[in-house]
Amino acid sequence: MNSISVRALLVRGMIAGVIAGALALAVAYFLGESQVDAAIAIEEAHSHAAHGGGGGGEEEELVSRTMQATGGLATALLVFGVAVGGIAALVYAYALGRIGNFGPRATAALIAGAALLTVYVVPFLKYPANPPAVGNPDTIGKRTTLFFLMVALSLLLAVAAVIIGKRLAPALGNWNATIAAAAAFVLAIGLAYAFLPSFDEVGKDFPASLLWKFRLSTLAVQTTFWAGFGLIFGYLTERLLVSGNGADARRVATPVG
């Protein structure tokens, strides 16, 4: 695969990432920010009660809540979209033609779905997102480290499952090999869930419905991003690879090695 072709995919991945980030931004703003505001109100009420109802102990915000919910959120999701879109495009460039007889759109959809599962859903089920006022500040470093460890384990185990499936396919057939690889992935993730520490730091007075809505909103943001990215990137790559960039497009579609 020549550098021009990889660059063409990389640019399209970043474009798709920005658009998907904008879609995720809309979901985060309209669905998630109200849950964050409600959690902050609970946190401030607790802080107010802890200081005996007085006004002492409050610090001036370095960044206003309005800026956090608009400019800060937009910057975070759009930068995330560009970076992750570029990485996904490089993965796509390697995977196209190597993971089965799938077309450009199907390959993009598979990569987006696998990314959502391994990078977010699997770690989320062990270490779900918490709103403000939930979680012990003394354990935030440990929780963050374990979350990223879970992400790394999920990615490595997913790659291992793909390799196992490809090696078993000649003997078992594609369907049985896929089932075996998926079962091995689930078993390994289950063991990781069992042996890695868990945290139960939700206060008894924190509304369960608010926690549930907040976590659903974070899942909705990630699902929107990856679904949007898969659809948009699949469309862009199909135009590149099928609709006509001549010999250069054919070189992208044919894996090397």
Secondary structure as GFF3:
##gff-version 3
##sequence-region A 1 257
A	DSSP	alpha_helix	3	27	.	.	.	ID=ss1
A	DSSP	pi_helix	28	32	.	.	.	ID=ss2
A	DSSP	alpha_helix	33	50	.	.	.	ID=ss3
A	DSSP	alpha_helix	65	67	.	.	.	ID=ss4
A	DSSP	pi_helix	68	72	.	.	.	ID=ss5
A	DSSP	alpha_helix	73	95	.	.	.	ID=ss6
A	DSSP	alpha_helix	104	115	.	.	.	ID=ss7
A	DSSP	pi_helix	116	121	.	.	.	ID=ss8
A	DSSP	alpha_helix	122	126	.	.	.	ID=ss9
A	DSSP	three_ten_helix	137	139	.	.	.	ID=ss10
A	DSSP	alpha_helix	140	172	.	.	.	ID=ss11
A	DSSP	alpha_helix	174	195	.	.	.	ID=ss12
A	DSSP	alpha_helix	208	241	.	.	.	ID=ss13
A	DSSP	alpha_helix	246	253	.	.	.	ID=ss14
###
